[in-house]
């Protein structure tokens, strides 16, 4: 049976299977859900899951086989709370956030609580997140905890209690907003019929509260950055999501530098002063000079700038101390001491083992309590093992008692969860979020509900495979819509260019462009080869197939056929087919589609906040929906060709979206520079391997080149004849009107490099050295004579003019890439 707070009913035979009695606040939801039974519910939920995959909503579980691709787990049945219950939680958590903030103000300030003994010294001084370098630092408005989160649960008697406090870098706001977005798309009629409180205003108030924390010198438009550990962090999706939602810059530690007691963002336009840092990085990693010396994620000297009042960090450094469960037993007394009030929302009963009487109690009741470390500690696993040696655990508490707490163990309340078309009760925990705003705290009218992966799971954690639910706080009346329009601040200025592009981001955008075109080049090359192999008379009668196969072999994409290429050998076809399919699908093979896709996805993930949702969906479709099997012996050439055709269409969609929708700023220019350079390099290599040495069946090679370069139709409309060297070389080398030619790529690169920021450097190369290389390349192409390029020296059977030009380009194009890297991506 469900817990009474979670029970809901359903008419039998109408899709969702359930037996039980629904509480009153579920009735309107159930009535609205009558329209979503059977196939309609299945169709809507399928579309919702597709939206999650397309949006790339992930939670990266360390050690999970899916790695960075683990899709966010969302249940379609929301968690619903009536107004009187969530307002009770809201009142209690506002008091709790206020109390925790005042504790931190005292601990890092006057220290009265420690002197009077209201707070034992061992709770503070023994905790690794008590940051001694932060003692005496003043924070703006005495607000240590700008964003606060609490995990709350319902006890068996129906009352609510707090399980954990999250004060360091609370996660979940972005996921809660995304959950609401998905369910509002899935069932908008239900959402409006039930009168659910809106969430968007909370994010707007978060941005406003961060602006208010900025130093006075920041003016009316402070620069805010969100500090992230990077794309390998488990909640990186949320970092990019919040940065885009709040309109701030997503930055890693390497993007920021300290100069003259200020923090600056390293951008293509130079150094831009940062006023507020919303950190999603654990505090001890934030400054390797003052805190954790082995950190490569932080900003050396950050603490010094904070002390000087030139930058505000939210949440303030040192907040991690408040997450210690050792504080819980003392909160009632602290509430009386600091607020003159009783604690409204209790914590789950807790005993800190740093006190003798409490330690003995926990030691004698190990089988009845949940024992947790005060801070991260692998020894916690000992207490989770039912077969653990109790004597060894008791000795552990005797030796290290101050690092453990005991907690009352009670069954978590359950909530209805959809499993295979039926409702099943699952334990759950609700995470609520509050922000410091206008002298107090405000709670998000919703939250992130986490549900257990199995009915008997007691430790509900996303790292342990838990799922999530949208959380609906019901309104007393019609909910007020979000007020997203703010008054223009004084001095607001129109801007038509974003000057805050960090060098690291420019680097990733450049490689996003390169990997996109590299992928297209590989797809078109293998598609052309497979099309010729699919011909029923390919081996015996297809001219030039052997030389065409040598091109991907020389590029390192294809292994030589064992035993050589013998058209008379009936086994040759099967050898070729197996090797080609392996070259396409093996993800670990350098240059394969799978390997290039992985590189492309990583580059895109690193600049996710810079990519529009539509562009991201296209890239995510390439990565997730185009299934590349590791080993599929049953996959035939025809099926592979269909897959490659689909990839060409998807890549064309990316190109069209990029060209039509991206602002012509630095973001777009670096993607274009990467694409044009990669296309020029790939085409240059292709021409070197196919046309420098004249082949016996050159007509077939010329036809293949035109197909790979997507220029067959243009050639036909110009010449109405079979492919000839002069026409092909003109179209693919010197014709600046052909978007696939070498001349077109170099001309585009020249236009982009002229509009990039210029730097004065102390290197021997001038800031515009890449410009001179590009213009020399363009001049050589413009001066090249097609007749000379196509001319063959009979004694050598080679085209020396073409060879000289392509060899020079082959050396120069990588130099252009290196110069761009030196001047823009390594900018410090």
N, C-alpha and C positions, 0 to 999 in steps of 0.2 A: 504493500500500500504506500501511497505517497504521503509525505509529510503534509499536514493540513494546509500549510501556507502554499503548497505547490499543486494541490489537486485541482484538476479541471475535468469537465465532462465532455462527452461527445455523443452524438446520436449514432447508434450502432449502424454499421453498414455504410457510413459516409466518409470513408477514407482513414482518418486518424482513429486508431483503436485505443480505447481507454475505458476503465471502469473506476468510478470514484465520484466524489461530490466536489463540485467547484466552489471556491470561495467567491464572495460577491464581486470582488474587483476583477475577477476573470470573466464574468458573464458577458460583458459587452464584447470582449475579444472573441469569445466562443461564438457569439451570434454573428459577428462579422466574418468569422472563419467559415461559416456555413457555405460561403460562396467559393471557398478554396478547397474543395474536397476532390478526391480521386485524381483524375488525370490533370485537372487544372492546377492542383497543388504540386504535382510532380513536375509539370512543365515550368511553372514559375520558379521552383527550387532549382531545377536544372539550369535555368537562365541565371539565377543568382550565383550559383557556384561557378558558372562560366565567367561572370563578371569579376569574381574574386581572382580567378586565374588570369584573366586578361589584364586586370589592374596590377597584377604581380604582388598581391598582398601575401607576404611571407613572414614566417617567424623561424629563424634559423636555429635549429636545435643542434648544439655541438655534438658531433659524433653521429648524427643522423645520416643514413645513406643518401638522402635527398640533398644534403648540404644546404646551399643557399637557395634551393628550389622548394623547400617545404612549404606547401600552401597553408595559409591561415585556416584554422578549423573553426567554422561557424555553424551553429545550430539554428534552424529557421524559427523555432518557437522561442519568443522572447521571454525574458524574466521580468515579471510585472510586480510593481509595488504600489499600493494605494497611497493617497496623499498623506494620511496620518502617519503611516509607517516611515516613509522616506523623510518626512519633515522631522520626525523624532531622531532619525539617524543624522540628518543635517545639523540639527541643534547640537547634538552630542559631538559631532566631528568638528564643528566650528570652535567649540570650547576646547577640544583636544588639540587642534592645530595651534590655537592661541597659546595654550599652556606649553606645548613643546617649543614654540618659538621663544617664549619667555625663559624657559629653562636654558636654552642655548645662549640667549643674551646674558644670562647670569654666569653660566659656566665659562664663557669666553670673555666675560667682563669682570664685575666686582667679585664674584665667587662667594656670595653670601650663603648659598645653599650648602656648599661644601664646608664652610666654616661652622655653620650651625649643626651640621650632621643630618639635616633633612634629606640630603642626598649623599650616600656613602662615597667616600673618595675612591674606593676600589671600583665602583661602577664606572667612574669617569677615567681615572688615570690608568686603569688596566685595559682600557679599550683601544685598539689600534686606530680607530677613527676619531679619537680625541687628538686633534692636530695642534701641538704646542706652538708651532709658528703662527697660528691664527689667534692666539691669546692676545687680547688688547686691541685687535683690529675692529674698527667700527664699520658696520654695514649700513647702507642707506635705509633710513626709516626704521632702523633696528629690526629689519625683516630678514631673518636667516632663511626661513622656509617660505619661498615664494610659491612653489607648487608642492602640495602635500597630497599624499595618497594613503588610504587605510584599507586593509582587508578586513571586512566584517562578515560575521556569520551568525546564523540563528541557532540559539541553544534549544535543547529539547523542551524547555518550558515556554518557548515562543519569543523569548527576549533576544535582543541583539547584543553582541559583544565584539570587541576589536581583537583580531588575531595578530596583526602586524602593522607597524607604521613604516611608511616609505617616505624618507625625507631627503635622500641623497640625490638621486636622479630618477624620480618616479616614472615608470613606463606605463603605457596603456591608453593615454588620452587619444592618440592617433588611431589606435585599433578600435576604441569605442566609437569614434566619429565614423570610421570606415564601416563598422558593423551597422550603424544607423543608415548610412548611405545605401548599403546593400539591401537591407530590409525595406527601406522606403521605396526602392526600385521594385522590389519583389511584391510588396503588398501595400501600396500607398492608400488604398481604400480603407484597409484595416487600421493603419496608423492614424488616419484622420478621424475615423469613427470612434476610436478608443480615447481620443484626446490625450495624446502623449506630450509631455513637456519637450520643448525643442532644445537642441544642444549647441547650435551654431554661435549663440551669443556668448557662451563660455569661452570659446576660442578667441573671440573678439576682445573680451575682457582680459584674457591672458596677455594679448599683445599690448593693450593699454597699460596693464600693470607693469610690464617690462619697460615700456617707455618711461614710466614714472620713476623707475629706479636709476635712470641714466644720470651721470654727473651733470651738474648745472651747465658746464661749458658745452654740452652736447647740443643744446638748442632744442628746437621743436621737432626735429626729425633725427633722433639718434640712430646710429648704425647698430643693429642687433645681429649677432651671429649665433647659430646653433652649433655647438661644439660636439662632434661625433667621433667615436673611436674609428669609424670607417665601415666599409661595406661588409666586413666579416662579423660585425656585431650581430647578436641574435635579433635585435629590434631595429635594424638599420632601415627597414621599410618605414617605420614610424618616424625616424629622424628626418628622412626626406619628405615624408608626408607633412609633418608639422612645419618644416622650414617653408614649404610651398604654401601651406595654409596660413601661416603667420606672416608671410611676406618678408622673411629674413634669409640671410645667406647661410647655407650649410657649409661648414668648414671643419677640416681636420686640424690637428695640432700643427702639422707642418705648414698649413696655410697662414699661420699667425706668427708674428714675431714681436719681440719687445724692443723698442728703441726709445731712448730718452724718457723712461718712466711712463711709457704709453704702449698699448697693444695696437698693432697694425695688422690689417689684412693684406697679404701680398697678392696684388692683382696685376693684370697687364697694363693698367694705367698708373702703376706705382703703388705706394703704400697708402692705405686708407685707414684712418683711425677708427677703432672699434670702441663703442661706448658700453654695450651690455653683451654679456656672454650667457646664453642659456645653455647650460652644460648637460650633456647626456653621457659624460665621461666620469667614472668614479673619481672622487676628489683626490685620492692619493696619487693618481696618475697625472694630475693636472699641471704640476710644476716639478720637473726632475731636479731643479736646483734646491728647492726647499723641502720637498716631500719625498717622493719615491725616485731615487736616483737612477733606477734601471728603466724608467718609463720612456718609451719612444713616442708616446701619444700626446704628451702635454706640450706646454708652452714655457720654455725656460724663462724664469723671471716674472711669471704671472703674479705671484704672491706680493712681490714688491710693488707692482702697479696697483694691485688692490689696496695695499696699505697706503699708497699715495692718493687714493680716491679718484684715480683716473679711469677706472673701469669697474663695472659692477658684474659680479658673477652670481647667477641664480641657478640653483640654490647655492647659498653661500658656502664657501669651503669650511668644513667642520661639521656640516649638518649630519654626516653619517653616524655620528655618535647617538643621535636620537632614534636610530633604528634598532639599537640594542634592546633585546627583550629584558635585560637586567634592569631597565628603568621601570618596567611595568608594575612591580609590586609597590613602588614609591609614588606613583602618579596620584592616588587619592590624597595623600598628605601634601604633595606638591600643589595640587589644585587648591587646597585650603590655604597654603602658604602664599601662593602667588596671585590667586584669583579670588580667594575668600568664598569659594563655592565647592559644593560636592561634585565629584566627577559624574557627569550625566550618563556617559556611555562607558560601561565598565570594560576592562580588558579581561580576556580569559584568565582565570586564576593562575598566578605565576609565582614561583619560588626561586629566588636567586641563591645559588649554591655557594656564593661567597660569604654567606652568613652561616654560622655553625648550626643553629637550630633548623634553619631551612634546608641546609645540606643534608642533615640527618634524616629529615622528613622525606626528601626526594630519594635518598639512598635506600630507605626502608620501603619505598613504594614504587620501585622501578617498573614493576609489572603493570602498574595502574596509570602511570603518568607518561607523557611525551617529553622526552629530554632533548633539548636543543642547545647548540653552541651559542654563546653570546655573540660571536662573530664567526666568519667563515672558517670551518675547521673540518677536516676529513674524518676526525674521530666521531663525528655525528653519525656516520654510517654504522658504528658499533651498536647504537641504540635502536637502530631500525631492524636489526636482525633478531627474529624470534628465537633463534637457536643460540643467541649470544650467551657467553659465560657471565652470569650475574655477579660472581665474585670479582671478575676482572673489571666489570663496569663500576662496581662499588669502589674498587681501588682507584680507578680513573677519577671518580668524583673526589676521593680523599686527596689525590695529588693535585688536581687541577679544578677544584670546585668552583673557583671564581669565574671560570670560562664557560660555565653551563647554567642553564635554567631548567626547571621542571614546570610543566604545564598540565593543567587538567585536560584529560582526554575525554571528548564527548563526540557522539555521532553527528556529523554535519547534516543539516536539513537537505532535502532533495527537491529537485525541480523537474518538471516534465521536459524530456529531451526526445527528439525524433530519431528513432532507430528502426530502419527498414519498414517504414510506413506505420509504425506503432509508437505510442508514447511510452517512454521508459523512465523511471525515476533515477536521477543521478545526483550525487552530492555536489554542492556548489559553494563557491565563495564569491562575494561581491566586493570589487575594488571601487571605492569612491574617490573622487578627485576634488581638491579645493585649491583656490588661488587667493593670495593676499591681494586685496583690492580695496582702495579708498579707506584705509585704516582698519579693515577687518578681513574676514575670510568669506568667500562665496563658494558654494558647492556646485559642481556640475549637476544639472537635473537629469542624471543618468549615470552610467558607469560601465565598467567592464566586468561582466559575470563570467567566471571560469567554471567549467563543469568537468567532473572527473571523467577520465577515459574509460573507466569501468565502474560498475555499481559498488564495488568494494574498495575503491581507491580512496585513501584518507588524506594523503599528501597531494593536494591539487596544485600542480605546477605546469606551466606551459612547457618547461624543459622535460617534463615527464609525460608529455603527450596529451595534456588536457585540452579540451575545446573551449569555445567561448559562446556567449549569447549577447544579443543586443539587450539593453536594460531599459525598460520602460517605466518611468515615474509618471503616474497618472496625475492629471491636473484637476483642481477643484472645479474649474470651468474651462471655457475655451482657452487653449494655451496661447500665450502671446508669441507672435512671430519674432524671429531674430532681427535685431536692429543692427544691420551690417554697415549702414551708411553713417560715417562720422563727419563731423564738421571739419572743414579744411583748417589746419593749424595756420597761425600767422607765418608769413614767409614761405608758404608752400610754393614750390617752383615746378613748372612743367619740365619733364625730362624725356628725351627720346633715345637715350642710350644707357645701358647698364654698365657702369664703370667698375663694378665689383666682381669681375670674373677672376677668380684665383688662378694662379699659374698651374696648379695641379689640375684644376677643372679643365683649363684650356688643353692641357696635355691629354686628358682622357677624351675630350671631345675630338681632338685631332685623331686619336687612335680609334675612336668610334667610327669616324669617317673612313679610316683606312681598312678596318676590319669589315665594314659593310661592303666596300667595293672588292676587297679580297674574297669575301664569300661569294659575291656575284660572279667574279672571275672564275672561281673554281667551279661553281654551278654550271656556268655556260660552257666551260671547257669539257667537263665530264658529260654534260648533256649531248654535246656534239659528238663525242667519242661513242657514247652509248647508242645514239641514233644510227650511226654507221654500223655498229656491231649488231644492231637489231635487224639489219637487212639480211634477208634469208641467204643471200649469196655473198655475204660480207667478206669472208675469209678468202674465197677464191677469186672474186671478181671486183671487189671494192678497191679502186686505185688509191694509193697513198695511205692506206690504213696503217701499214707498218710504221711509216714516218709520223703519222698523226699520233700514234701510240707512243712514239719516242719522246714527244713533247712533254707530257706529264711525267714521263720517266726521268728526263733530264732535269725537270723542275723539282724532283724529289717527291712527287705526289704518288707515283706508281712504281712498284717494284718490277724489275725486268721479269718477263715471262720465263719460267723455268724451261730450259731446253731450247729457248729461242722461239722466234715467230715463224712457224712453218705452216703455210696454207694447206699443205697436203695432209697434215696430221689432224685427224678428226677430234683429238683431245684438245687442240689449241683453243677452240671456241670456249670450252668449259673452263680452261685455265684462265683465259682472258676475262671471262664473265666473273669468275670468283675473285680475281685480283682487283678488277674495277669496282665491284660492289664493296669489297673490303676497304679500298681506298676512299670510297665515299662515306662509309658508315662507321668505321672504327674511330672512336672518339680520341683514343690515345695516340693515333698516328699523326705526326706533324704534317700540317697542311690539309688534313681531311676536313670534310664539311663539319663533322662533329667537333673537332678541335677548334676550328675557326669560329664556330657558333659559341663555344664556351668563352673564347676570348672576347667576342663581340658582346656577349651578355655581361661579362664582368666589367667591361669599359662602360656600358650603358648603366649598370647598377651604380657605378661610382659617381655618375653625374645625374642621378635620377631626378633630383630637384630642378634640373635645367631642361628636362625633357617633358613635353606636353603629354597629357594622358593618352591622346590618340597615337602619338609616336611611340610611347611606351607599349601600348597594346600591340602595335605592329611588331615591335622587337620581341615582345614576350610571346607572341604567336609563333615567331620563328623558333624560339627556344623551346617552348612547351608543347605546341600543337603539332609541329612538324616532327613526328617521332622518328628518330634515327636509331634503328636497332643496332646493338653491338654485333650480334651475329644472327643472321637470318638466312639460312641456306635455302629457304623456300621463296625468298624474295626474288622475283624475276626482273629481267631488264626492263620490260614494259612497265611494271609497277614502279621501278626506280625512276623511269623517265617521267611518269605522272607526278611523282614527288618533286622532282627537279623543276618541272614546269610550274608547279604551285609555288615553289620557293622563288622563282623568277618573278612571278606576279606579286608576291609579298614584298620582295625587295623593291619592286617598282612602286608599290604603295608607299614604302618608306621614302623613296626619293621624291615622289610627288608631294607627300606631306611636308617634307623638309623644305622643298623649293617654294611651296605655296603658302605655308603657314608660319615659318620662322621669321622673326624680325631680323633684318639685315644688320645684326650686331656682331660682336666678336664671337659669340657662341656659334652662330651660323658660319662665320668665315673659317673657323678652325675645323669644323666638320667638313666643309667644302674643300679646304686645303688638304685634309687627309684623304678625302675621296679622289681628288684630282691627282695627287701625287701617286697614290696607290694604283690608280687606273693607268697612269703614264708608265709606271714601272712594270706593271703586268703586261701591257701591250708591247712595251719595248722588249721584254724577255721573249714574248711570243713571236715577234717579228725576227729576232735574232735566231731563234731555233728553227724557224720555218722557211725563211726567204733568203738569208745571207748565202747559203749554199743551195744552188739550183738542184731541184729534185727531179727524178725521171717522170713522175706523175704530178707535176706541179699544179695542173688545173684543179685537181681534187683538194690539194692543200690550200689553194687560194679560195675555193668555195668554203672550206672549213673555217678559214680565217674570217671571212665576211660574216659567217654565221655566229662565230664566237663574239665578234665585235658588234653584233646586231646591226650590220650595215648591208645585208644582202639586198633588201628592198631598194635602198638608195642606189646601189650599184646597178640594179636591173633597170630602174627608171632612167638612169643616165645613159647606159650603154646598150641595152637590149641585146646583150651578147654574153658569151661565156666569160668567166673571170680571166683577166689578163694582168700581168705584173704591174704595168704602168698605172692602169686604172685603180688597182687595189692599193698601191703605194700612195697614189695621190689622195685617195679617200681616207686611208688610215694613218698617213704620216703628215702630209702638208696641208690638208684642207681644214682651215680654221672654222668652217661652218658646220663640220660634222662633230657632234658632241662626243663621238667615240674616238676621235683622232688624237694623235700625239700633239699636234699644233694647238688644238682646242684646249687640251689640258694645260699646256704651258701658258697659253694666253690667259686662262682663268686664274692660274696660280699667280701670274704677274699682277693681275688686277687686285687680287686679295692681299698680297704682300704689301702693295703700295698703301693700303688702308689700315694696316696694323700699326699699333703704337710703336714709336721709335725709342730706342734706349741708347744712352751714351755709356759705353763700356770701356774698360781699361784693357780689353783683349786686343791682340794684334789685328783681328778681323774687325772691320768697320761694322756699325750697327746694321748697315744695309747690304752686307756681303751676300745674303741670300737673294736680294734684289738683283745684284749684278749677275749672279749665276743664272737666275731665271731669264733675265733679258738676253743674256748671251745664248741661252738655249733657244729662246724664241727667235732670235736673229738667225741662228743656224738653220732652223726649220723653214723660216720664211725665204731664205736664200737658196735652199736646196732645190736642185733641178730634178724633176721626176725622171727624165730620160737618163740622167747620170746615175740616179739611185737604182734604176731597173737594169742598167747595163751589166752584162755578165762578161768577165774575162774568161774566154774559153779554156785557156790552158790551166786555169785554176778552178773553173766551174763555180766561181763565186762572184758576188757583187761587192767590189771593194768600197765603192762610195757609200753604199748602204751600211756596210759593216763598220766603216769609220764613224759614221754619224751615230749609229746605234750603240757602239762601244763607248763613245764620248758621253752620250746620254746615260748609259748604264752606270758610268762613274759619277756623273754630275747630279742626277736625281737624288741618290742617297745623301750627297753633300748638302743639298737644299734642306732635306729633312733634318740633318744634323744641325744646321745653322738655326733653323726654327726652334729646335729643342734648346740650343744654347742660349738664344736671346729671349725666349719667352717661357719655356717650361722649367728651366733651371734658375729662373729669376729669383733673386733673394734680396 
